[in-house]
């Protein structure tokens, strides 16, 4: 089983930038699709960005396209989420998630991801 840990969350002003990092340990990382989700109290967990295994496709929520970039380093077993031009609406707990089935593609449904980190808080203020 894989363990995921997010880091990098903090408070930032609107228009600023932040990079989150998800570190994986345990089961091999390179054949899995990983994604970032976010959640605010009272709302469902929302897909943010995902990247398929290898040099595969990336997928972004419309709300973050052009502002966020997901990348992965399979040698280091990390997935990063670079966030630019942050908006107040980006405030949330951000979670890293991974699909267990090898070679599975990236999807937006959180129910298709079996492994999750504990989350890291991102707060954007005016």
Buried (B, 14 or more C-beta within 10 A) or exposed (E): EBEBBBBBBEEBEBEEEBEBBBBBEEBEBEBBBBBBBBBEEEEEBBBBBBBBBEEBEBBBBEBBEEBBBBEBEBEEBBBBBBBBEBBEEBBBBBBBBBBEEEEBBBBBEBEBBEBBBEBBEBBBEE
